[in-house]
Every structure is written in C-alpha cells, then in structure tokens.
Amino acid sequence: MAQPNFILTANRLREGEVAYWRAGAWTACLADAEVFDDKKSAEAALKAAEADVKDRIVVAPYLFEVHVADGIVRPVKEREIIRAAGPTVRTDLGKQARDHVPV
C-alpha cells in the first residue's frame, strides 16, 4: 500500500475562506497546495504555520490526507472534498462555479 500524502489547510481569519499551504504561503486552490509525501515534512509545515496563527492570518491549521493520481489531488475524506469545493449553498458563485476543483 502506498504511503499517504498530506496537505496543510486552515481558514483565513479575515474572510473565513479555506486556505492551503504552499511553500510558506497560503493559496485558495486545492490544486495549488503543496503535497507532502511524508508525515515529518508535513508536521514541520504545520509547525511553521503557527506563526501565521500568531499573526492572525489563519486559524485552526491541520493536516489532512490526500491521494494523488495522474497529477490530480483528491482528498480522502468527504469533509475536505466539501471544503475544497466551497460553500454548498451557492453552486453559481465561488469555487463551485469554477472547474478547478475535482470532486
């Protein structure tokens, strides 16, 4: 069985938007997120993200598991699939209206 991959996520404090870690910064798109192929480097990123919590940029950072196949990142758990797609109440606006979120 393949070793799990991880992504670091949080919520932007100002807007409440889902954010994903990429090379020390945050992006709104799951496809742009940095994928960690080992738990040690994922946990190091989580520790580094604590500075952004302290600076009130994001809240509640955590790691979640993803599968990567043919260059496409897919969250393992339903919660992260929903978070990546955006609010479920409006499919005509925001992330759900764009084609970049594979579900």
MMTF fields as JSON, N, C-alpha, C and O atoms, coordinates in Angstrom:
{
  "mmtfVersion": "1.0.0",
  "mmtfProducer": "UNKNOWN",
  "numBonds": 411,
  "numAtoms": 412,
  "numGroups": 103,
  "numChains": 1,
  "numModels": 1,
  "chainsPerModel": [1],
  "groupsPerChain": [103],
  "chainIdList": ["A"],
  "bondAtomList": [4, 2, 8, 6, 12, 10, 16, 14, 20, 18, 24, 22, 28, 26, 32, 30, 36, 34, 40, 38, 44, 42, 48, 46, 52, 50, 56, 54, 60, 58, 64, 62, 68, 66, 72, 70, 76, 74, 80, 78, 84, 82, 88, 86, 92, 90, 96, 94, 100, 98, 104, 102, 108, 106, 112, 110, 116, 114, 120, 118, 124, 122, 128, 126, 132, 130, 136, 134, 140, 138, 144, 142, 148, 146, 152, 150, 156, 154, 160, 158, 164, 162, 168, 166, 172, 170, 176, 174, 180, 178, 184, 182, 188, 186, 192, 190, 196, 194, 200, 198, 204, 202, 208, 206, 212, 210, 216, 214, 220, 218, 224, 222, 228, 226, 232, 230, 236, 234, 240, 238, 244, 242, 248, 246, 252, 250, 256, 254, 260, 258, 264, 262, 268, 266, 272, 270, 276, 274, 280, 278, 284, 282, 288, 286, 292, 290, 296, 294, 300, 298, 304, 302, 308, 306, 312, 310, 316, 314, 320, 318, 324, 322, 328, 326, 332, 330, 336, 334, 340, 338, 344, 342, 348, 346, 352, 350, 356, 354, 360, 358, 364, 362, 368, 366, 372, 370, 376, 374, 380, 378, 384, 382, 388, 386, 392, 390, 396, 394, 400, 398, 404, 402, 408, 406],
  "bondOrderList": [1, 1, 1, 1, 1, 1, 1, 1, 1, 1, 1, 1, 1, 1, 1, 1, 1, 1, 1, 1, 1, 1, 1, 1, 1, 1, 1, 1, 1, 1, 1, 1, 1, 1, 1, 1, 1, 1, 1, 1, 1, 1, 1, 1, 1, 1, 1, 1, 1, 1, 1, 1, 1, 1, 1, 1, 1, 1, 1, 1, 1, 1, 1, 1, 1, 1, 1, 1, 1, 1, 1, 1, 1, 1, 1, 1, 1, 1, 1, 1, 1, 1, 1, 1, 1, 1, 1, 1, 1, 1, 1, 1, 1, 1, 1, 1, 1, 1, 1, 1, 1, 1],
  "groupList": [{"groupName": "MET", "atomNameList": ["N", "CA", "C", "O"], "elementList": ["N", "C", "C", "O"], "formalChargeList": [0, 0, 0, 0], "bondAtomList": [1, 0, 2, 1, 3, 2], "bondOrderList": [1, 1, 2], "singleLetterCode": "M", "chemCompType": "L-PEPTIDE LINKING"}, {"groupName": "ALA", "atomNameList": ["N", "CA", "C", "O"], "elementList": ["N", "C", "C", "O"], "formalChargeList": [0, 0, 0, 0], "bondAtomList": [1, 0, 2, 1, 3, 2], "bondOrderList": [1, 1, 2], "singleLetterCode": "A", "chemCompType": "L-PEPTIDE LINKING"}, {"groupName": "GLN", "atomNameList": ["N", "CA", "C", "O"], "elementList": ["N", "C", "C", "O"], "formalChargeList": [0, 0, 0, 0], "bondAtomList": [1, 0, 2, 1, 3, 2], "bondOrderList": [1, 1, 2], "singleLetterCode": "Q", "chemCompType": "L-PEPTIDE LINKING"}, {"groupName": "PRO", "atomNameList": ["N", "CA", "C", "O"], "elementList": ["N", "C", "C", "O"], "formalChargeList": [0, 0, 0, 0], "bondAtomList": [1, 0, 2, 1, 3, 2], "bondOrderList": [1, 1, 2], "singleLetterCode": "P", "chemCompType": "L-PEPTIDE LINKING"}, {"groupName": "ASN", "atomNameList": ["N", "CA", "C", "O"], "elementList": ["N", "C", "C", "O"], "formalChargeList": [0, 0, 0, 0], "bondAtomList": [1, 0, 2, 1, 3, 2], "bondOrderList": [1, 1, 2], "singleLetterCode": "N", "chemCompType": "L-PEPTIDE LINKING"}, {"groupName": "PHE", "atomNameList": ["N", "CA", "C", "O"], "elementList": ["N", "C", "C", "O"], "formalChargeList": [0, 0, 0, 0], "bondAtomList": [1, 0, 2, 1, 3, 2], "bondOrderList": [1, 1, 2], "singleLetterCode": "F", "chemCompType": "L-PEPTIDE LINKING"}, {"groupName": "ILE", "atomNameList": ["N", "CA", "C", "O"], "elementList": ["N", "C", "C", "O"], "formalChargeList": [0, 0, 0, 0], "bondAtomList": [1, 0, 2, 1, 3, 2], "bondOrderList": [1, 1, 2], "singleLetterCode": "I", "chemCompType": "L-PEPTIDE LINKING"}, {"groupName": "LEU", "atomNameList": ["N", "CA", "C", "O"], "elementList": ["N", "C", "C", "O"], "formalChargeList": [0, 0, 0, 0], "bondAtomList": [1, 0, 2, 1, 3, 2], "bondOrderList": [1, 1, 2], "singleLetterCode": "L", "chemCompType": "L-PEPTIDE LINKING"}, {"groupName": "THR", "atomNameList": ["N", "CA", "C", "O"], "elementList": ["N", "C", "C", "O"], "formalChargeList": [0, 0, 0, 0], "bondAtomList": [1, 0, 2, 1, 3, 2], "bondOrderList": [1, 1, 2], "singleLetterCode": "T", "chemCompType": "L-PEPTIDE LINKING"}, {"groupName": "ARG", "atomNameList": ["N", "CA", "C", "O"], "elementList": ["N", "C", "C", "O"], "formalChargeList": [0, 0, 0, 0], "bondAtomList": [1, 0, 2, 1, 3, 2], "bondOrderList": [1, 1, 2], "singleLetterCode": "R", "chemCompType": "L-PEPTIDE LINKING"}, {"groupName": "GLU", "atomNameList": ["N", "CA", "C", "O"], "elementList": ["N", "C", "C", "O"], "formalChargeList": [0, 0, 0, 0], "bondAtomList": [1, 0, 2, 1, 3, 2], "bondOrderList": [1, 1, 2], "singleLetterCode": "E", "chemCompType": "L-PEPTIDE LINKING"}, {"groupName": "GLY", "atomNameList": ["N", "CA", "C", "O"], "elementList": ["N", "C", "C", "O"], "formalChargeList": [0, 0, 0, 0], "bondAtomList": [1, 0, 2, 1, 3, 2], "bondOrderList": [1, 1, 2], "singleLetterCode": "G", "chemCompType": "PEPTIDE LINKING"}, {"groupName": "VAL", "atomNameList": ["N", "CA", "C", "O"], "elementList": ["N", "C", "C", "O"], "formalChargeList": [0, 0, 0, 0], "bondAtomList": [1, 0, 2, 1, 3, 2], "bondOrderList": [1, 1, 2], "singleLetterCode": "V", "chemCompType": "L-PEPTIDE LINKING"}, {"groupName": "TYR", "atomNameList": ["N", "CA", "C", "O"], "elementList": ["N", "C", "C", "O"], "formalChargeList": [0, 0, 0, 0], "bondAtomList": [1, 0, 2, 1, 3, 2], "bondOrderList": [1, 1, 2], "singleLetterCode": "Y", "chemCompType": "L-PEPTIDE LINKING"}, {"groupName": "TRP", "atomNameList": ["N", "CA", "C", "O"], "elementList": ["N", "C", "C", "O"], "formalChargeList": [0, 0, 0, 0], "bondAtomList": [1, 0, 2, 1, 3, 2], "bondOrderList": [1, 1, 2], "singleLetterCode": "W", "chemCompType": "L-PEPTIDE LINKING"}, {"groupName": "CYS", "atomNameList": ["N", "CA", "C", "O"], "elementList": ["N", "C", "C", "O"], "formalChargeList": [0, 0, 0, 0], "bondAtomList": [1, 0, 2, 1, 3, 2], "bondOrderList": [1, 1, 2], "singleLetterCode": "C", "chemCompType": "L-PEPTIDE LINKING"}, {"groupName": "ASP", "atomNameList": ["N", "CA", "C", "O"], "elementList": ["N", "C", "C", "O"], "formalChargeList": [0, 0, 0, 0], "bondAtomList": [1, 0, 2, 1, 3, 2], "bondOrderList": [1, 1, 2], "singleLetterCode": "D", "chemCompType": "L-PEPTIDE LINKING"}, {"groupName": "LYS", "atomNameList": ["N", "CA", "C", "O"], "elementList": ["N", "C", "C", "O"], "formalChargeList": [0, 0, 0, 0], "bondAtomList": [1, 0, 2, 1, 3, 2], "bondOrderList": [1, 1, 2], "singleLetterCode": "K", "chemCompType": "L-PEPTIDE LINKING"}, {"groupName": "SER", "atomNameList": ["N", "CA", "C", "O"], "elementList": ["N", "C", "C", "O"], "formalChargeList": [0, 0, 0, 0], "bondAtomList": [1, 0, 2, 1, 3, 2], "bondOrderList": [1, 1, 2], "singleLetterCode": "S", "chemCompType": "L-PEPTIDE LINKING"}, {"groupName": "HIS", "atomNameList": ["N", "CA", "C", "O"], "elementList": ["N", "C", "C", "O"], "formalChargeList": [0, 0, 0, 0], "bondAtomList": [1, 0, 2, 1, 3, 2], "bondOrderList": [1, 1, 2], "singleLetterCode": "H", "chemCompType": "L-PEPTIDE LINKING"}],
  "groupTypeList": [0, 1, 2, 3, 4, 5, 6, 7, 8, 1, 4, 9, 7, 9, 10, 11, 10, 12, 1, 13, 14, 9, 1, 11, 1, 14, 8, 1, 15, 7, 1, 16, 1, 10, 12, 5, 16, 16, 17, 17, 18, 1, 10, 1, 1, 7, 17, 1, 1, 10, 1, 16, 12, 17, 16, 9, 6, 12, 12, 1, 3, 13, 7, 5, 10, 12, 19, 12, 1, 16, 11, 6, 12, 9, 3, 12, 17, 10, 9, 10, 6, 6, 9, 1, 1, 11, 3, 8, 12, 9, 8, 16, 7, 11, 17, 2, 1, 9, 16, 19, 12, 3, 12],
  "groupIdList": [1, 2, 3, 4, 5, 6, 7, 8, 9, 10, 11, 12, 13, 14, 15, 16, 17, 18, 19, 20, 21, 22, 23, 24, 25, 26, 27, 28, 29, 30, 31, 32, 33, 34, 35, 36, 37, 38, 39, 40, 41, 42, 43, 44, 45, 46, 47, 48, 49, 50, 51, 52, 53, 54, 55, 56, 57, 58, 59, 60, 61, 62, 63, 64, 65, 66, 67, 68, 69, 70, 71, 72, 73, 74, 75, 76, 77, 78, 79, 80, 81, 82, 83, 84, 85, 86, 87, 88, 89, 90, 91, 92, 93, 94, 95, 96, 97, 98, 99, 100, 101, 102, 103],
  "secStructList": [7, 7, 7, 7, 3, 3, 3, 3, 3, 3, 3, 3, 6, 6, 6, 7, 7, 3, 3, 3, 3, 3, 6, 6, 3, 3, 3, 1, 7, 4, 4, 4, 1, 7, 7, 5, 1, 1, 2, 2, 2, 2, 2, 2, 2, 2, 2, 2, 2, 2, 2, 2, 2, 2, 6, 6, 1, 3, 3, 3, 3, 3, 3, 3, 3, 3, 3, 3, 3, 6, 6, 3, 3, 3, 3, 1, 1, 2, 2, 2, 2, 2, 2, 2, 2, 7, 7, 6, 6, 7, 1, 1, 1, 4, 4, 4, 4, 1, 1, 7, 7, 7, 7],
  "xCoordList": [0.844, 0.0, 0.884, 1.908, 0.485, 1.27, 1.235, 0.259, 2.321, 2.422, 1.46, 1.335, 0.785, -0.172, 0.526, 1.678, -0.176, 0.25, -0.612, -1.73, -0.069, -0.779, -0.763, 0.15, -1.784, -1.868, -2.173, -2.872, -1.644, -1.9, -2.976, -2.881, -3.986, -5.078, -5.374, -4.977, -6.071, -6.532, -7.654, -8.081, -8.123, -9.079, -8.462, -7.859, -8.618, -8.157, -9.031, -10.259, -8.399, -9.123, -10.035, -11.177, -9.558, -10.33, -11.59, -12.674, -11.449, -12.583, -13.27, -14.414, -12.586, -13.13, -12.922, -13.352, -12.274, -12.027, -11.077, -10.199, -11.261, -10.333, -9.009, -8.986, -7.924, -6.592, -5.744, -5.906, -4.842, -3.938, -2.501, -2.212, -1.619, -0.203, 0.542, 0.354, 1.379, 2.269, 3.54, 3.561, 4.603, 5.937, 5.962, 6.546, 5.331, 5.39, 4.357, 4.392, 3.439, 2.377, 1.046, 1.003, -0.022, -1.354, -1.974, -1.813, -2.679, -3.397, -4.843, -5.12, -5.748, -7.165, -7.538, -8.635, -6.652, -6.98, -6.289, -5.068, -7.063, -6.514, -5.469, -4.45, -5.704, -4.77, -3.398, -2.406, -3.339, -2.073, -1.362, -0.246, -1.995, -1.439, -0.19, -0.035, 0.682, 1.877, 1.468, 0.808, 1.865, 1.565, 2.809, 3.879, 2.659, 3.77, 3.676, 2.621, 4.783, 4.752, 5.263, 5.402, 5.541, 5.908, 5.398, 5.31, 5.071, 4.467, 5.415, 4.968, 6.708, 7.672, 7.695, 7.66, 7.752, 7.77, 6.409, 6.344, 5.333, 4.0, 3.889, 3.364, 4.383, 4.333, 5.236, 4.929, 6.339, 7.203, 6.472, 6.59, 5.726, 4.939, 3.85, 3.595, 3.213, 2.188, 2.776, 2.156, 3.951, 4.619, 4.939, 4.764, 5.409, 5.72, 4.461, 4.524, 3.329, 2.067, 1.607, 0.803, 2.094, 1.72, 2.092, 1.454, 3.114, 3.463, 2.324, 2.052, 1.655, 0.524, -0.695, -1.521, -0.815, -1.882, -1.604, -2.496, -0.379, 0.012, -0.174, -0.555, 0.101, -0.06, -1.496, -1.773, -2.395, -3.825, -4.114, -4.985, -3.375, -3.619, -4.575, -5.514, -4.318, -5.182, -5.517, -4.89, -6.534, -6.894, -7.003, -7.271, -6.789, -7.027, -6.338, -7.002, -5.041, -4.369, -4.315, -4.174, -4.431, -4.317, -3.95, -4.083, -3.492, -3.12, -4.261, -4.993, -4.407, -5.366, -4.755, -3.852, -5.269, -4.719, -5.341, -6.534, -4.485, -4.934, -4.328, -3.31, -4.973, -4.417, -4.052, -4.767, -2.935, -2.518, -2.434, -1.71, -3.182, -3.176, -3.217, -4.082, -2.282, -2.195, -2.124, -2.678, -1.437, -1.258, -2.459, -2.425, -3.514, -4.715, -4.756, -4.619, -4.945, -5.013, -6.472, -7.327, -6.743, -8.101, -8.073, -7.386, -8.823, -8.915, -9.516, -10.356, -9.089, -9.59, -10.96, -11.856, -11.119, -12.349, -13.336, -12.956, -14.593, -15.684, -15.618, -15.903, -15.249, -15.165, -14.237, -14.554, -13.099, -12.133, -12.573, -12.225, -13.326, -13.895, -14.856, -14.834, -15.694, -16.651, -15.932, -16.284, -14.932, -14.186, -13.497, -13.444, -12.967, -12.281, -13.25, -12.88, -14.488, -15.48, -16.103, -16.682, -15.992, -16.547, -17.919, -18.394, -18.559, -19.865, -20.864, -20.911, -21.646, -22.57, -23.902, -24.766, -24.075, -25.352, -25.448, -26.549, -24.32, -24.333, -23.419, -22.2, -23.975, -23.147, -22.879, -22.105, -23.51, -23.32, -22.223, -21.862, -21.689, -20.653, -19.471, -19.58, -18.38, -17.231, -16.587, -16.647, -15.975, -15.203, -16.04, -15.55, -17.288, -18.112, -18.445, -18.751, -18.39, -18.676, -17.469, -17.594, -16.304, -15.073, -14.798, -15.316, -13.985, -13.707, -12.479, -12.12, -11.819, -10.541, -10.653, -9.628, -11.843, -11.988, -12.498, -13.682, -11.634, -12.13, -12.86, -12.317, -14.066, -14.821, -15.267, -15.918],
  "yCoordList": [-1.189, 0.0, 1.246, 1.293, 2.232, 3.454, 4.268, 4.253, 4.969, 5.851, 7.031, 7.53, 7.485, 8.583, 9.905, 10.113, 10.779, 12.148, 13.066, 12.719, 14.247, 15.184, 16.583, 16.955, 17.351, 18.776, 19.494, 18.965, 20.7, 21.556, 22.564, 23.231, 22.668, 23.603, 24.421, 24.061, 25.516, 26.384, 27.236, 27.03, 28.182, 29.171, 30.542, 30.855, 31.355, 32.739, 33.455, 33.387, 34.123, 34.751, 35.87, 35.976, 36.693, 37.86, 37.467, 37.977, 36.548, 36.208, 34.906, 34.675, 34.05, 32.744, 31.715, 30.569, 32.104, 31.207, 30.084, 30.256, 28.948, 27.833, 28.23, 28.84, 27.884, 28.182, 26.915, 26.072, 26.805, 25.66, 26.169, 27.181, 25.468, 25.83, 25.516, 24.457, 26.438, 26.21, 27.009, 28.234, 26.28, 26.872, 28.095, 29.122, 27.983, 29.058, 30.142, 31.144, 29.968, 30.953, 30.193, 28.973, 30.924, 30.311, 30.547, 31.618, 29.558, 29.656, 29.211, 28.445, 29.683, 29.328, 28.068, 27.539, 27.585, 26.475, 25.178, 25.139, 24.141, 22.846, 22.361, 21.8, 22.565, 22.101, 22.768, 22.227, 23.941, 24.658, 24.337, 24.802, 23.555, 23.247, 22.384, 21.597, 22.55, 21.709, 20.354, 20.275, 19.302, 17.948, 17.376, 17.324, 16.951, 16.37, 14.856, 14.271, 14.229, 12.777, 12.039, 10.816, 12.796, 12.153, 12.986, 14.211, 12.302, 12.937, 13.947, 14.97, 13.662, 14.545, 15.935, 16.941, 16.0, 17.308, 17.998, 19.224, 17.224, 17.804, 18.442, 19.547, 17.746, 18.284, 19.505, 20.401, 19.55, 20.735, 21.941, 23.051, 21.733, 22.824, 23.277, 24.474, 22.324, 22.659, 23.52, 24.486, 23.166, 23.957, 25.365, 26.344, 25.466, 26.776, 27.63, 28.853, 26.997, 27.729, 28.384, 29.316, 27.921, 28.525, 30.012, 30.777, 30.421, 31.846, 32.652, 33.773, 32.088, 32.775, 32.793, 33.701, 31.819, 31.837, 32.966, 33.742, 33.045, 34.09, 35.48, 36.424, 35.595, 36.876, 37.131, 38.128, 36.229, 36.347, 36.376, 37.112, 35.571, 35.423, 34.266, 34.37, 33.155, 31.978, 31.459, 31.823, 30.591, 29.917, 28.42, 27.983, 27.661, 26.22, 25.426, 24.663, 25.585, 24.779, 23.305, 22.977, 22.441, 20.998, 20.296, 20.855, 19.073, 18.247, 17.311, 16.853, 17.03, 16.011, 15.169, 15.602, 13.97, 13.004, 13.178, 13.441, 13.02, 13.08, 11.928, 11.352, 11.613, 10.696, 11.522, 12.452, 11.173, 11.849, 10.795, 9.807, 11.019, 10.093, 10.898, 11.754, 10.617, 11.322, 12.836, 13.598, 13.258, 14.68, 15.368, 16.578, 14.627, 15.21, 14.849, 13.687, 15.865, 15.698, 15.522, 16.334, 14.458, 14.197, 13.94, 13.033, 14.744, 14.491, 13.117, 12.639, 12.492, 11.183, 11.302, 10.5, 12.289, 12.416, 13.394, 14.378, 13.088, 13.897, 15.356, 16.268, 15.568, 16.934, 17.794, 18.945, 17.243, 18.025, 18.205, 19.197, 17.259, 17.419, 18.601, 19.431, 18.67, 19.776, 21.1, 22.093, 21.136, 22.377, 22.874, 24.078, 21.942, 22.329, 22.917, 23.798, 22.433, 22.912, 24.239, 24.935, 24.594, 25.861, 25.682, 24.554, 26.769, 26.686, 25.908, 26.073, 25.076, 24.222, 24.897, 24.294, 26.113, 26.784, 27.537, 27.89, 27.79, 28.538, 27.865, 28.015, 27.136, 26.495, 27.414, 27.064, 28.585, 29.511, 30.539, 31.304, 30.569, 31.529, 30.812, 29.657, 31.482, 30.976, 29.757, 29.559, 28.951, 27.805, 26.798, 26.198, 26.598, 25.6, 25.987, 25.118, 27.255, 27.699, 27.561, 27.685, 27.306, 27.157, 25.677, 24.824, 25.387, 23.997, 23.405, 22.269, 24.117, 23.637, 22.69, 22.239, 22.381, 21.52, 20.151, 20.011, 19.135, 17.802, 17.19, 17.136, 16.739, 16.092, 14.712, 14.019],
  "zCoordList": [0.0, 0.0, 0.0, 0.682, -0.758, -0.891, 0.397, 1.146, 0.62, 1.78, 1.585, 0.467, 2.634, 2.475, 2.175, 2.555, 1.498, 1.246, 2.1, 2.481, 2.393, 3.255, 2.671, 1.934, 3.01, 2.689, 3.993, 4.857, 4.126, 5.274, 4.898, 3.868, 5.728, 5.474, 6.721, 7.829, 6.523, 7.609, 7.036, 5.9, 7.816, 7.321, 7.478, 8.504, 6.45, 6.552, 7.575, 7.516, 8.485, 9.582, 9.085, 9.532, 8.182, 7.736, 6.961, 7.243, 5.971, 5.114, 5.493, 5.101, 6.252, 6.575, 5.476, 5.613, 4.396, 3.261, 3.641, 4.487, 3.015, 3.158, 2.516, 1.447, 3.165, 2.64, 2.693, 3.576, 1.731, 1.655, 1.604, 0.965, 2.276, 2.39, 1.098, 0.499, 0.684, -0.445, -0.228, -0.353, 0.102, 0.225, 1.144, 0.798, 2.305, 3.286, 3.116, 3.831, 2.188, 1.963, 1.864, 2.021, 1.604, 1.53, 0.174, -0.412, -0.325, -1.592, -1.365, -0.443, -2.192, -2.045, -2.813, -2.634, -3.654, -4.549, -4.118, -3.968, -3.926, -3.541, -4.534, -4.132, -5.807, -6.838, -6.734, -7.222, -6.1, -5.94, -4.627, -4.397, -3.778, -2.461, -2.57, -3.503, -1.607, -1.508, -0.941, 0.095, -1.627, -1.18, -0.52, -1.126, 0.72, 1.472, 1.378, 1.625, 1.019, 0.87, 2.102, 2.091, 3.166, 4.425, 5.596, 5.521, 6.656, 7.831, 8.492, 9.01, 8.472, 9.126, 8.479, 9.186, 7.159, 6.498, 6.62, 6.714, 6.619, 6.809, 8.194, 8.337, 9.2, 10.56, 10.721, 11.508, 9.988, 10.024, 9.435, 9.954, 8.368, 7.782, 8.748, 8.887, 9.41, 10.392, 11.512, 11.956, 11.951, 12.985, 12.475, 13.2, 11.227, 10.64, 10.498, 10.626, 10.237, 10.073, 11.363, 11.328, 12.484, 13.761, 13.828, 14.551, 13.084, 13.036, 12.41, 12.839, 11.396, 10.772, 11.685, 11.593, 12.552, 13.562, 14.543, 14.886, 14.983, 15.93, 15.324, 16.017, 14.015, 13.319, 12.853, 12.186, 13.206, 12.896, 11.392, 10.928, 10.653, 9.215, 8.974, 8.185, 9.673, 9.568, 10.961, 11.955, 10.997, 12.241, 11.976, 10.857, 13.022, 13.04, 11.925, 11.224, 11.746, 10.718, 11.132, 12.31, 10.146, 10.385, 9.081, 7.993, 9.22, 8.076, 7.727, 8.603, 6.429, 6.015, 4.904, 4.188, 4.787, 3.843, 2.452, 2.307, 1.437, 0.05, -0.742, -0.359, -1.841, -2.825, -4.047, -4.42, -4.662, -5.883, -6.979, -6.853, -8.055, -9.184, -10.473, -10.659, -11.35, -12.636, -12.448, -13.241, -11.391, -11.128, -10.5, -10.28, -10.209, -9.603, -8.128, -7.747, -7.317, -5.865, -5.462, -5.814, -4.723, -4.252, -2.74, -2.271, -1.989, -0.554, -0.28, -1.043, 0.795, 1.182, 1.85, 1.582, 2.707, 3.497, 2.858, 2.225, 3.048, 2.492, 2.953, 2.177, 4.19, 4.72, 3.875, 3.575, 3.492, 2.72, 1.263, 0.624, 0.754, -0.595, -0.595, -1.504, 0.423, 0.535, 0.74, 0.103, 1.615, 1.869, 0.604, 0.355, -0.2, -1.439, -2.458, -3.234, -2.456, -3.419, -3.01, -3.845, -1.744, -1.283, -0.66, -0.526, -0.281, 0.37, -0.486, -1.705, 0.15, -0.581, -0.891, -1.529, -0.457, -0.653, -1.975, -2.397, -2.637, -3.897, -4.908, -4.828, -5.843, -6.864, -8.049, -8.939, -8.072, -9.185, -8.911, -9.805, -7.688, -7.322, -6.689, -6.276, -6.619, -5.881, -6.509, -7.723, -5.674, -6.133, -6.901, -7.858, -6.508, -7.176, -8.615, -9.431, -8.928, -10.284, -11.193, -12.412, -10.619, -11.403, -11.623, -10.904, -12.615, -12.98, -12.304, -12.614, -11.395, -10.875, -9.684, -9.173, -9.235, -8.06, -8.489, -8.795, -8.521, -8.854, -7.664, -6.561, -7.883, -6.811, -7.217, -6.436]
}
